[in-house]
Amino acid sequence: QAAKLGTRDAELWLQIRPSAEQILKDVNAAGVEIAILSNAPSRLDDLIDDAPWAHLYQTKFVSGTLKLVKPHPEIYLHVEEALGKTPNELCFIDDREANLVFPTERGWHTHLFQSDDDTRSWLVGLGVLDGS
């Protein structure tokens, strides 16, 4: 029963808003690498590659699999190393302010998620997306 509930929970998390999916499509079309950093259980890691939007990201980092969680610094350092990026090359969006503290201090471009429109504006401001 627990395995069934875990799978169902993960399936629900894989459903995203159409406006969020459009942002992923637009960022992907702009040629910008997309990585997912989630504090999800490992069961989500097992299912995420089957999501309808899975073709839009290149890399994923799932806490349940990594045994590292946001906001602990180790997970962000792991992401930097795995992606081979310097802090100023990374843009990070999260809905929890606590998860933005370390990457901001480290030099990542960070954004506290409020809405998809707000996020799109932030990405336009960074030059990731075209504002037209």
TITIDREN-254063 format. One record per atom (N, C-alpha, C): residue number from 1; residue in one letter; atom name; z, y, x. Coordinates in pm, whole numbers. Atoms other than C-alpha are relative to their C-alpha. Example, Ala and Ser with C-alpha at 12.3 -4.5 7.8 and 13.67 -1.06 7.14 Angstrom:
<node i="1" aa="a" at="N" z="0" y="-119" x="89"/>
<node i="1" aa="a" at="CA" z="780" y="-450" x="1230"/>
<node i="1" aa="a" at="C" z="0" y="120" x="90"/>
<node i="2" aa="s" at="N" z="-6" y="-119" x="-82"/>
<node i="2" aa="s" at="CA" z="714" y="-106" x="1367"/>
<node i="2" aa="s" at="C" z="73" y="109" x="-77"/>
This chain:
<node i="1" aa="q" at="N" z="0" y="-119" x="83"/>
<node i="1" aa="q" at="CA" z="0" y="0" x="0"/>
<node i="1" aa="q" at="C" z="0" y="126" x="87"/>
<node i="2" aa="a" at="N" z="-6" y="-117" x="-89"/>
<node i="2" aa="a" at="CA" z="85" y="242" x="282"/>
<node i="2" aa="a" at="C" z="-136" y="27" x="64"/>
<node i="3" aa="a" at="N" z="133" y="-17" x="-60"/>
<node i="3" aa="a" at="CA" z="-254" y="181" x="446"/>
<node i="3" aa="a" at="C" z="-98" y="60" x="-102"/>
<node i="4" aa="k" at="N" z="87" y="-54" x="105"/>
<node i="4" aa="k" at="CA" z="-431" y="249" x="115"/>
<node i="4" aa="k" at="C" z="28" y="148" x="-23"/>
<node i="5" aa="l" at="N" z="-37" y="-140" x="20"/>
<node i="5" aa="l" at="CA" z="-238" y="572" x="66"/>
<node i="5" aa="l" at="C" z="-44" y="86" x="118"/>
<node i="6" aa="g" at="N" z="43" y="-73" x="-119"/>
<node i="6" aa="g" at="CA" z="-310" y="680" x="423"/>
<node i="6" aa="g" at="C" z="-150" y="24" x="-1"/>
<node i="7" aa="t" at="N" z="145" y="-15" x="8"/>
<node i="7" aa="t" at="CA" z="-680" y="619" x="373"/>
<node i="7" aa="t" at="C" z="-38" y="101" x="-107"/>
<node i="8" aa="r" at="N" z="31" y="-95" x="108"/>
<node i="8" aa="r" at="CA" z="-686" y="807" x="43"/>
<node i="8" aa="r" at="C" z="34" y="143" x="40"/>
<node i="9" aa="d" at="N" z="-39" y="-131" x="-48"/>
<node i="9" aa="d" at="CA" z="-500" y="1100" x="197"/>
<node i="9" aa="d" at="C" z="-105" y="55" x="96"/>
<node i="10" aa="a" at="N" z="102" y="-42" x="-97"/>
<node i="10" aa="a" at="CA" z="-750" y="1114" x="483"/>
<node i="10" aa="a" at="C" z="-130" y="35" x="-70"/>
<node i="11" aa="e" at="N" z="124" y="-27" x="75"/>
<node i="11" aa="e" at="CA" z="-1043" y="1097" x="240"/>
<node i="11" aa="e" at="C" z="6" y="136" x="-69"/>
<node i="12" aa="l" at="N" z="-15" y="-130" x="65"/>
<node i="12" aa="l" at="CA" z="-907" y="1398" x="52"/>
<node i="12" aa="l" at="C" z="-15" y="115" x="100"/>
<node i="13" aa="w" at="N" z="11" y="-103" x="-103"/>
<node i="13" aa="w" at="CA" z="-879" y="1598" x="376"/>
<node i="13" aa="w" at="C" z="-142" y="18" x="49"/>
<node i="14" aa="l" at="N" z="138" y="-8" x="-47"/>
<node i="14" aa="l" at="CA" z="-1243" y="1524" x="453"/>
<node i="14" aa="l" at="C" z="-90" y="79" x="-94"/>
<node i="15" aa="q" at="N" z="76" y="-82" x="94"/>
<node i="15" aa="q" at="CA" z="-1360" y="1719" x="149"/>
<node i="15" aa="q" at="C" z="27" y="146" x="34"/>
<node i="16" aa="i" at="N" z="-19" y="-140" x="-36"/>
<node i="16" aa="i" at="CA" z="-1421" y="2078" x="251"/>
<node i="16" aa="i" at="C" z="-73" y="91" x="-99"/>
<node i="17" aa="r" at="N" z="61" y="-100" x="88"/>
<node i="17" aa="r" at="CA" z="-1512" y="2393" x="60"/>
<node i="17" aa="r" at="C" z="-146" y="22" x="40"/>
<node i="18" aa="p" at="N" z="141" y="-29" x="-34"/>
<node i="18" aa="p" at="CA" z="-1887" y="2465" x="38"/>
<node i="18" aa="p" at="C" z="-14" y="120" x="94"/>
<node i="19" aa="s" at="N" z="10" y="-117" x="-88"/>
<node i="19" aa="s" at="CA" z="-1829" y="2806" x="201"/>
<node i="19" aa="s" at="C" z="44" y="-32" x="143"/>
<node i="20" aa="a" at="N" z="-43" y="43" x="-135"/>
<node i="20" aa="a" at="CA" z="-1646" y="2642" x="494"/>
<node i="20" aa="a" at="C" z="-110" y="-83" x="65"/>
<node i="21" aa="e" at="N" z="110" y="81" x="-54"/>
<node i="21" aa="e" at="CA" z="-1927" y="2391" x="534"/>
<node i="21" aa="e" at="C" z="-117" y="89" x="43"/>
<node i="22" aa="q" at="N" z="109" y="-91" x="-36"/>
<node i="22" aa="q" at="CA" z="-2178" y="2678" x="537"/>
<node i="22" aa="q" at="C" z="29" y="69" x="133"/>
<node i="23" aa="i" at="N" z="-36" y="-59" x="-130"/>
<node i="23" aa="i" at="CA" z="-1987" y="2842" x="822"/>
<node i="23" aa="i" at="C" z="-28" y="-99" x="112"/>
<node i="24" aa="l" at="N" z="29" y="102" x="-101"/>
<node i="24" aa="l" at="CA" z="-2005" y="2516" x="1016"/>
<node i="24" aa="l" at="C" z="-149" y="-11" x="25"/>
<node i="25" aa="k" at="N" z="146" y="8" x="-13"/>
<node i="25" aa="k" at="CA" z="-2379" y="2495" x="947"/>
<node i="25" aa="k" at="C" z="-54" y="119" x="78"/>
<node i="26" aa="d" at="N" z="50" y="-121" x="-65"/>
<node i="26" aa="d" at="CA" z="-2434" y="2853" x="1058"/>
<node i="26" aa="d" at="C" z="39" y="5" x="148"/>
<node i="27" aa="v" at="N" z="-44" y="3" x="-140"/>
<node i="27" aa="v" at="CA" z="-2229" y="2817" x="1377"/>
<node i="27" aa="v" at="C" z="-80" y="-105" x="77"/>
<node i="28" aa="n" at="N" z="79" y="106" x="-62"/>
<node i="28" aa="n" at="CA" z="-2407" y="2491" x="1455"/>
<node i="28" aa="n" at="C" z="-144" y="46" x="24"/>
<node i="29" aa="a" at="N" z="138" y="-49" x="-12"/>
<node i="29" aa="a" at="CA" z="-2748" y="2651" x="1391"/>
<node i="29" aa="a" at="C" z="-12" y="108" x="108"/>
<node i="30" aa="a" at="N" z="-1" y="-102" x="-106"/>
<node i="30" aa="a" at="CA" z="-2650" y="2932" x="1630"/>
<node i="30" aa="a" at="C" z="9" y="-63" x="139"/>
<node i="31" aa="g" at="N" z="-6" y="70" x="-129"/>
<node i="31" aa="g" at="CA" z="-2623" y="2667" x="1902"/>
<node i="31" aa="g" at="C" z="136" y="2" x="65"/>
<node i="32" aa="v" at="N" z="-136" y="-4" x="-53"/>
<node i="32" aa="v" at="CA" z="-2248" y="2702" x="1941"/>
<node i="32" aa="v" at="C" z="68" y="-134" x="-23"/>
<node i="33" aa="e" at="N" z="-70" y="128" x="9"/>
<node i="33" aa="e" at="CA" z="-2051" y="2387" x="2015"/>
<node i="33" aa="e" at="C" z="122" y="13" x="-91"/>
<node i="34" aa="i" at="N" z="-113" y="2" x="93"/>
<node i="34" aa="i" at="CA" z="-1798" y="2300" x="1745"/>
<node i="34" aa="i" at="C" z="89" y="-119" x="33"/>
<node i="35" aa="a" at="N" z="-99" y="105" x="-20"/>
<node i="35" aa="a" at="CA" z="-1481" y="2102" x="1813"/>
<node i="35" aa="a" at="C" z="107" y="16" x="-107"/>
<node i="36" aa="i" at="N" z="-108" y="0" x="99"/>
<node i="36" aa="i" at="CA" z="-1217" y="2008" x="1560"/>
<node i="36" aa="i" at="C" z="130" y="-31" x="72"/>
<node i="37" aa="l" at="N" z="-135" y="23" x="-52"/>
<node i="37" aa="l" at="CA" z="-849" y="2033" x="1657"/>
<node i="37" aa="l" at="C" z="92" y="-7" x="-120"/>
<node i="38" aa="s" at="N" z="-78" y="21" x="121"/>
<node i="38" aa="s" at="CA" z="-629" y="1885" x="1387"/>
<node i="38" aa="s" at="C" z="130" y="-73" x="30"/>
<node i="39" aa="n" at="N" z="-128" y="70" x="-7"/>
<node i="39" aa="n" at="CA" z="-267" y="1782" x="1352"/>
<node i="39" aa="n" at="C" z="3" y="-116" x="-100"/>
<node i="40" aa="a" at="N" z="10" y="107" x="98"/>
<node i="40" aa="a" at="CA" z="-385" y="1495" x="1133"/>
<node i="40" aa="a" at="C" z="45" y="-134" x="59"/>
<node i="41" aa="p" at="N" z="-34" y="134" x="-46"/>
<node i="41" aa="p" at="CA" z="-272" y="1133" x="1151"/>
<node i="41" aa="p" at="C" z="-124" y="-72" x="52"/>
<node i="42" aa="s" at="N" z="111" y="73" x="-62"/>
<node i="42" aa="s" at="CA" z="-484" y="883" x="1341"/>
<node i="42" aa="s" at="C" z="-95" y="-58" x="-104"/>
<node i="43" aa="r" at="N" z="90" y="54" x="104"/>
<node i="43" aa="r" at="CA" z="-624" y="745" x="1013"/>
<node i="43" aa="r" at="C" z="-114" y="98" x="-28"/>
<node i="44" aa="l" at="N" z="107" y="-97" x="19"/>
<node i="44" aa="l" at="CA" z="-818" y="1069" x="972"/>
<node i="44" aa="l" at="C" z="-101" y="-10" x="113"/>
<node i="45" aa="d" at="N" z="90" y="16" x="-115"/>
<node i="45" aa="d" at="CA" z="-961" y="1020" x="1320"/>
<node i="45" aa="d" at="C" z="-96" y="-116" x="-24"/>
<node i="46" aa="d" at="N" z="84" y="116" x="29"/>
<node i="46" aa="d" at="CA" z="-1093" y="684" x="1202"/>
<node i="46" aa="d" at="C" z="-110" y="32" x="-101"/>
<node i="47" aa="l" at="N" z="92" y="-26" x="111"/>
<node i="47" aa="l" at="CA" z="-1269" y="836" x="899"/>
<node i="47" aa="l" at="C" z="-86" y="125" x="16"/>
<node i="48" aa="i" at="N" z="66" y="-131" x="-6"/>
<node i="48" aa="i" at="CA" z="-1381" y="1184" x="1006"/>
<node i="48" aa="i" at="C" z="-148" y="-9" x="37"/>
<node i="49" aa="d" at="N" z="141" y="11" x="-40"/>
<node i="49" aa="d" at="CA" z="-1705" y="1067" x="1164"/>
<node i="49" aa="d" at="C" z="-91" y="-40" x="-115"/>
<node i="50" aa="d" at="N" z="79" y="36" x="117"/>
<node i="50" aa="d" at="CA" z="-1817" y="947" x="821"/>
<node i="50" aa="d" at="C" z="-6" y="112" x="-103"/>
<node i="51" aa="a" at="N" z="4" y="-114" x="94"/>
<node i="51" aa="a" at="CA" z="-1765" y="1286" x="653"/>
<node i="51" aa="a" at="C" z="-143" y="50" x="-11"/>
<node i="52" aa="p" at="N" z="137" y="-50" x="18"/>
<node i="52" aa="p" at="CA" z="-2083" y="1437" x="508"/>
<node i="52" aa="p" at="C" z="-37" y="113" x="97"/>
<node i="53" aa="w" at="N" z="22" y="-111" x="-91"/>
<node i="53" aa="w" at="CA" z="-2044" y="1730" x="749"/>
<node i="53" aa="w" at="C" z="24" y="-37" x="146"/>
<node i="54" aa="a" at="N" z="-34" y="44" x="-135"/>
<node i="54" aa="a" at="CA" z="-1966" y="1521" x="1059"/>
<node i="54" aa="a" at="C" z="-108" y="35" x="103"/>
<node i="55" aa="h" at="N" z="108" y="-33" x="-93"/>
<node i="55" aa="h" at="CA" z="-2305" y="1597" x="1213"/>
<node i="55" aa="h" at="C" z="6" y="144" x="51"/>
<node i="56" aa="l" at="N" z="-9" y="-141" x="-36"/>
<node i="56" aa="l" at="CA" z="-2199" y="1961" x="1244"/>
<node i="56" aa="l" at="C" z="96" y="27" x="115"/>
<node i="57" aa="y" at="N" z="-90" y="-22" x="-114"/>
<node i="57" aa="y" at="CA" z="-1934" y="1912" x="1513"/>
<node i="57" aa="y" at="C" z="-36" y="-96" x="112"/>
<node i="58" aa="q" at="N" z="32" y="83" x="-116"/>
<node i="58" aa="q" at="CA" z="-1962" y="1769" x="1861"/>
<node i="58" aa="q" at="C" z="120" y="-78" x="53"/>
<node i="59" aa="t" at="N" z="-120" y="61" x="-57"/>
<node i="59" aa="t" at="CA" z="-1603" y="1684" x="1953"/>
<node i="59" aa="t" at="C" z="115" y="16" x="-98"/>
<node i="60" aa="k" at="N" z="-119" y="-11" x="84"/>
<node i="60" aa="k" at="CA" z="-1277" y="1616" x="1776"/>
<node i="60" aa="k" at="C" z="124" y="-37" x="80"/>
<node i="61" aa="f" at="N" z="-130" y="24" x="-61"/>
<node i="61" aa="f" at="CA" z="-915" y="1620" x="1883"/>
<node i="61" aa="f" at="C" z="99" y="-17" x="-115"/>
<node i="62" aa="v" at="N" z="-89" y="31" x="112"/>
<node i="62" aa="v" at="CA" z="-677" y="1452" x="1638"/>
<node i="62" aa="v" at="C" z="136" y="-40" x="56"/>
<node i="63" aa="s" at="N" z="-135" y="18" x="-53"/>
<node i="63" aa="s" at="CA" z="-305" y="1467" x="1704"/>
<node i="63" aa="s" at="C" z="51" y="-143" x="-8"/>
<node i="64" aa="g" at="N" z="-49" y="137" x="17"/>
<node i="64" aa="g" at="CA" z="-229" y="1123" x="1565"/>
<node i="64" aa="g" at="C" z="-54" y="-95" x="105"/>
<node i="65" aa="t" at="N" z="62" y="84" x="-104"/>
<node i="65" aa="t" at="CA" z="-464" y="968" x="1819"/>
<node i="65" aa="t" at="C" z="46" y="44" x="139"/>
<node i="66" aa="l" at="N" z="-36" y="-53" x="-132"/>
<node i="66" aa="l" at="CA" z="-379" y="1196" x="2111"/>
<node i="66" aa="l" at="C" z="148" y="-8" x="32"/>
<node i="67" aa="k" at="N" z="-147" y="-5" x="-15"/>
<node i="67" aa="k" at="CA" z="-2" y="1185" x="2053"/>
<node i="67" aa="k" at="C" z="43" y="134" x="59"/>
<node i="68" aa="l" at="N" z="-30" y="-139" x="-34"/>
<node i="68" aa="l" at="CA" z="-6" y="1562" x="2112"/>
<node i="68" aa="l" at="C" z="-18" y="81" x="-127"/>
<node i="69" aa="v" at="N" z="11" y="-78" x="124"/>
<node i="69" aa="v" at="CA" z="49" y="1821" x="1840"/>
<node i="69" aa="v" at="C" z="5" y="150" x="27"/>
<node i="70" aa="k" at="N" z="-13" y="-146" x="0"/>
<node i="70" aa="k" at="CA" z="-3" y="2190" x="1781"/>
<node i="70" aa="k" at="C" z="138" y="31" x="-56"/>
<node i="71" aa="p" at="N" z="37" y="-105" x="-94"/>
<node i="71" aa="p" at="CA" z="168" y="2421" x="1869"/>
<node i="71" aa="p" at="C" z="39" y="-28" x="145"/>
<node i="72" aa="h" at="N" z="-40" y="29" x="-137"/>
<node i="72" aa="h" at="CA" z="275" y="2241" x="2189"/>
<node i="72" aa="h" at="C" z="-114" y="29" x="97"/>
<node i="73" aa="p" at="N" z="104" y="-40" x="-96"/>
<node i="73" aa="p" at="CA" z="85" y="2378" x="2491"/>
<node i="73" aa="p" at="C" z="-88" y="-115" x="51"/>
<node i="74" aa="e" at="N" z="74" y="111" x="-58"/>
<node i="74" aa="e" at="CA" z="-20" y="2034" x="2611"/>
<node i="74" aa="e" at="C" z="-130" y="-29" x="-74"/>
<node i="75" aa="i" at="N" z="122" y="33" x="74"/>
<node i="75" aa="i" at="CA" z="-273" y="1987" x="2331"/>
<node i="75" aa="i" at="C" z="-112" y="101" x="31"/>
<node i="76" aa="y" at="N" z="101" y="-101" x="-31"/>
<node i="76" aa="y" at="CA" z="-451" y="2315" x="2409"/>
<node i="76" aa="y" at="C" z="-55" y="-19" x="141"/>
<node i="77" aa="l" at="N" z="45" y="27" x="-138"/>
<node i="77" aa="l" at="CA" z="-462" y="2235" x="2780"/>
<node i="77" aa="l" at="C" z="-90" y="-123" x="3"/>
<node i="78" aa="h" at="N" z="85" y="119" x="11"/>
<node i="78" aa="h" at="CA" z="-605" y="1894" x="2690"/>
<node i="78" aa="h" at="C" z="-140" y="37" x="-50"/>
<node i="79" aa="v" at="N" z="129" y="-43" x="56"/>
<node i="79" aa="v" at="CA" z="-879" y="2060" x="2482"/>
<node i="79" aa="v" at="C" z="-82" y="73" x="107"/>
<node i="80" aa="e" at="N" z="71" y="-72" x="-106"/>
<node i="80" aa="e" at="CA" z="-970" y="2297" x="2767"/>
<node i="80" aa="e" at="C" z="-60" y="-97" x="101"/>
<node i="81" aa="e" at="N" z="46" y="95" x="-101"/>
<node i="81" aa="e" at="CA" z="-994" y="2012" x="3015"/>
<node i="81" aa="e" at="C" z="-111" y="-90" x="-54"/>
<node i="82" aa="a" at="N" z="99" y="91" x="57"/>
<node i="82" aa="a" at="CA" z="-1185" y="1778" x="2784"/>
<node i="82" aa="a" at="C" z="-134" y="70" x="-26"/>
<node i="83" aa="l" at="N" z="123" y="-74" x="26"/>
<node i="83" aa="l" at="CA" z="-1436" y="2048" x="2691"/>
<node i="83" aa="l" at="C" z="-59" y="63" x="126"/>
<node i="84" aa="g" at="N" z="46" y="-62" x="-123"/>
<node i="84" aa="g" at="CA" z="-1461" y="2181" x="3045"/>
<node i="84" aa="g" at="C" z="-25" y="149" x="-17"/>
<node i="85" aa="k" at="N" z="16" y="-143" x="30"/>
<node i="85" aa="k" at="CA" z="-1419" y="2537" x="2919"/>
<node i="85" aa="k" at="C" z="118" y="80" x="54"/>
<node i="86" aa="t" at="N" z="-107" y="-92" x="-36"/>
<node i="86" aa="t" at="CA" z="-1222" y="2833" x="3044"/>
<node i="86" aa="t" at="C" z="57" y="59" x="-129"/>
<node i="87" aa="p" at="N" z="-59" y="-54" x="123"/>
<node i="87" aa="p" at="CA" z="-984" y="2995" x="2796"/>
<node i="87" aa="p" at="C" z="-85" y="106" x="-70"/>
<node i="88" aa="n" at="N" z="77" y="-107" x="65"/>
<node i="88" aa="n" at="CA" z="-1208" y="3298" x="2737"/>
<node i="88" aa="n" at="C" z="-131" y="-50" x="-62"/>
<node i="89" aa="e" at="N" z="118" y="59" x="63"/>
<node i="89" aa="e" at="CA" z="-1491" y="3064" x="2632"/>
<node i="89" aa="e" at="C" z="32" y="-69" x="-132"/>
<node i="90" aa="l" at="N" z="-42" y="74" x="118"/>
<node i="90" aa="l" at="CA" z="-1290" y="2919" x="2344"/>
<node i="90" aa="l" at="C" z="39" y="92" x="-115"/>
<node i="91" aa="c" at="N" z="-36" y="-68" x="124"/>
<node i="91" aa="c" at="CA" z="-1266" y="3047" x="1987"/>
<node i="91" aa="c" at="C" z="76" y="-101" x="-85"/>
<node i="92" aa="f" at="N" z="-86" y="93" x="72"/>
<node i="92" aa="f" at="CA" z="-994" y="2896" x="1772"/>
<node i="92" aa="f" at="C" z="47" y="63" x="-130"/>
<node i="93" aa="i" at="N" z="-42" y="-44" x="134"/>
<node i="93" aa="i" at="CA" z="-921" y="2930" x="1401"/>
<node i="93" aa="i" at="C" z="106" y="-97" x="-49"/>
<node i="94" aa="d" at="N" z="-106" y="84" x="55"/>
<node i="94" aa="d" at="CA" z="-599" y="2803" x="1247"/>
<node i="94" aa="d" at="C" z="68" y="75" x="-114"/>
<node i="95" aa="d" at="N" z="-67" y="-63" x="114"/>
<node i="95" aa="d" at="CA" z="-406" y="2866" x="928"/>
<node i="95" aa="d" at="C" z="150" y="18" x="21"/>
<node i="96" aa="r" at="N" z="-142" y="-20" x="-32"/>
<node i="96" aa="r" at="CA" z="-67" y="2870" x="1099"/>
<node i="96" aa="r" at="C" z="13" y="89" x="123"/>
<node i="97" aa="e" at="N" z="-16" y="-96" x="-109"/>
<node i="97" aa="e" at="CA" z="31" y="3165" x="1313"/>
<node i="97" aa="e" at="C" z="63" y="-64" x="124"/>
<node i="98" aa="a" at="N" z="-67" y="66" x="-113"/>
<node i="98" aa="a" at="CA" z="256" y="2946" x="1529"/>
<node i="98" aa="a" at="C" z="-100" y="-77" x="87"/>
<node i="99" aa="n" at="N" z="101" y="77" x="-75"/>
<node i="99" aa="n" at="CA" z="-51" y="2743" x="1631"/>
<node i="99" aa="n" at="C" z="-92" y="89" x="82"/>
<node i="100" aa="l" at="N" z="86" y="-93" x="-71"/>
<node i="100" aa="l" at="CA" z="-221" y="3056" x="1765"/>
<node i="100" aa="l" at="C" z="70" y="65" x="120"/>
<node i="101" aa="v" at="N" z="-75" y="-72" x="-103"/>
<node i="101" aa="v" at="CA" z="55" y="3183" x="1996"/>
<node i="101" aa="v" at="C" z="-44" y="-41" x="140"/>
<node i="102" aa="f" at="N" z="32" y="43" x="-137"/>
<node i="102" aa="f" at="CA" z="-10" y="2971" x="2308"/>
<node i="102" aa="f" at="C" z="-147" y="24" x="34"/>
<node i="103" aa="p" at="N" z="140" y="-25" x="-40"/>
<node i="103" aa="p" at="CA" z="-391" y="2980" x="2296"/>
<node i="103" aa="p" at="C" z="-33" y="149" x="13"/>
<node i="104" aa="t" at="N" z="22" y="-144" x="-13"/>
<node i="104" aa="t" at="CA" z="-383" y="3358" x="2241"/>
<node i="104" aa="t" at="C" z="53" y="49" x="135"/>
<node i="105" aa="e" at="N" z="-59" y="-38" x="-129"/>
<node i="105" aa="e" at="CA" z="-150" y="3404" x="2539"/>
<node i="105" aa="e" at="C" z="-84" y="-51" x="116"/>
<node i="106" aa="r" at="N" z="81" y="64" x="-104"/>
<node i="106" aa="r" at="CA" z="-380" y="3178" x="2739"/>
<node i="106" aa="r" at="C" z="-136" y="67" x="16"/>
<node i="107" aa="g" at="N" z="127" y="-70" x="-9"/>
<node i="107" aa="g" at="CA" z="-685" y="3391" x="2663"/>
<node i="107" aa="g" at="C" z="-109" y="-50" x="-94"/>
<node i="108" aa="w" at="N" z="96" y="45" x="100"/>
<node i="108" aa="w" at="CA" z="-855" y="3204" x="2380"/>
<node i="108" aa="w" at="C" z="-22" y="113" x="-100"/>
<node i="109" aa="h" at="N" z="25" y="-89" x="113"/>
<node i="109" aa="h" at="CA" z="-1018" y="3410" x="2106"/>
<node i="109" aa="h" at="C" z="54" y="-72" x="-124"/>
<node i="110" aa="t" at="N" z="-66" y="70" x="111"/>
<node i="110" aa="t" at="CA" z="-798" y="3326" x="1807"/>
<node i="110" aa="t" at="C" z="-10" y="81" x="-129"/>
<node i="111" aa="h" at="N" z="11" y="-61" x="133"/>
<node i="111" aa="h" at="CA" z="-811" y="3395" x="1437"/>
<node i="111" aa="h" at="C" z="90" y="-74" x="-96"/>
<node i="112" aa="l" at="N" z="-85" y="58" x="104"/>
<node i="112" aa="l" at="CA" z="-553" y="3338" x="1165"/>
<node i="112" aa="l" at="C" z="-83" y="-9" x="-128"/>
<node i="113" aa="f" at="N" z="83" y="21" x="118"/>
<node i="113" aa="f" at="CA" z="-745" y="3188" x="874"/>
<node i="113" aa="f" at="C" z="67" y="61" x="-122"/>
<node i="114" aa="q" at="N" z="-42" y="-57" x="128"/>
<node i="114" aa="q" at="CA" z="-713" y="3389" x="553"/>
<node i="114" aa="q" at="C" z="-96" y="-44" x="-110"/>
<node i="115" aa="s" at="N" z="105" y="39" x="94"/>
<node i="115" aa="s" at="CA" z="-1043" y="3311" x="382"/>
<node i="115" aa="s" at="C" z="-126" y="-30" x="79"/>
<node i="116" aa="d" at="N" z="126" y="27" x="-67"/>
<node i="116" aa="d" at="CA" z="-1391" y="3192" x="463"/>
<node i="116" aa="d" at="C" z="-76" y="129" x="28"/>
<node i="117" aa="d" at="N" z="66" y="-128" x="-22"/>
<node i="117" aa="d" at="CA" z="-1526" y="3546" x="422"/>
<node i="117" aa="d" at="C" z="60" y="72" x="121"/>
<node i="118" aa="d" at="N" z="-69" y="-62" x="-112"/>
<node i="118" aa="d" at="CA" z="-1265" y="3679" x="665"/>
<node i="118" aa="d" at="C" z="-38" y="-69" x="131"/>
<node i="119" aa="t" at="N" z="36" y="77" x="-119"/>
<node i="119" aa="t" at="CA" z="-1346" y="3402" x="913"/>
<node i="119" aa="t" at="C" z="-144" y="31" x="40"/>
<node i="120" aa="r" at="N" z="140" y="-33" x="-30"/>
<node i="120" aa="r" at="CA" z="-1719" y="3472" x="886"/>
<node i="120" aa="r" at="C" z="-8" y="138" x="66"/>
<node i="121" aa="s" at="N" z="-1" y="-135" x="-59"/>
<node i="121" aa="s" at="CA" z="-1653" y="3842" x="958"/>
<node i="121" aa="s" at="C" z="50" y="-3" x="143"/>
<node i="122" aa="w" at="N" z="-54" y="13" x="-137"/>
<node i="122" aa="w" at="CA" z="-1446" y="3747" x="1263"/>
<node i="122" aa="w" at="C" z="-105" y="-58" x="93"/>
<node i="123" aa="l" at="N" z="104" y="63" x="-82"/>
<node i="123" aa="l" at="CA" z="-1726" y="3523" x="1393"/>
<node i="123" aa="l" at="C" z="-117" y="96" x="25"/>
<node i="124" aa="v" at="N" z="103" y="-103" x="-19"/>
<node i="124" aa="v" at="CA" z="-1978" y="3804" x="1339"/>
<node i="124" aa="v" at="C" z="47" y="100" x="105"/>
<node i="125" aa="g" at="N" z="-57" y="-95" x="-95"/>
<node i="125" aa="g" at="CA" z="-1748" y="4042" x="1528"/>
<node i="125" aa="g" at="C" z="0" y="-51" x="143"/>
<node i="126" aa="l" at="N" z="3" y="60" x="-133"/>
<node i="126" aa="l" at="CA" z="-1735" y="3801" x="1821"/>
<node i="126" aa="l" at="C" z="-142" y="-18" x="51"/>
<node i="127" aa="g" at="N" z="139" y="24" x="-40"/>
<node i="127" aa="g" at="CA" z="-2113" y="3771" x="1823"/>
<node i="127" aa="g" at="C" z="-43" y="-145" x="-11"/>
<node i="128" aa="v" at="N" z="33" y="142" x="20"/>
<node i="128" aa="v" at="CA" z="-2101" y="3401" x="1734"/>
<node i="128" aa="v" at="C" z="-105" y="-13" x="-109"/>
<node i="129" aa="l" at="N" z="95" y="1" x="111"/>
<node i="129" aa="l" at="CA" z="-2284" y="3467" x="1407"/>
<node i="129" aa="l" at="C" z="-64" y="136" x="-13"/>
<node i="130" aa="d" at="N" z="73" y="-122" x="28"/>
<node i="130" aa="d" at="CA" z="-2542" y="3725" x="1314"/>
<node i="130" aa="d" at="C" z="52" y="63" x="-129"/>
<node i="131" aa="g" at="N" z="-55" y="-67" x="116"/>
<node i="131" aa="g" at="CA" z="-2415" y="3983" x="1067"/>
<node i="131" aa="g" at="C" z="-100" y="31" x="-110"/>
<node i="132" aa="s" at="N" z="99" y="-35" x="104"/>
<node i="132" aa="s" at="CA" z="-2740" y="4020" x="875"/>
<node i="132" aa="s" at="C" z="-8" y="-101" x="-111"/>
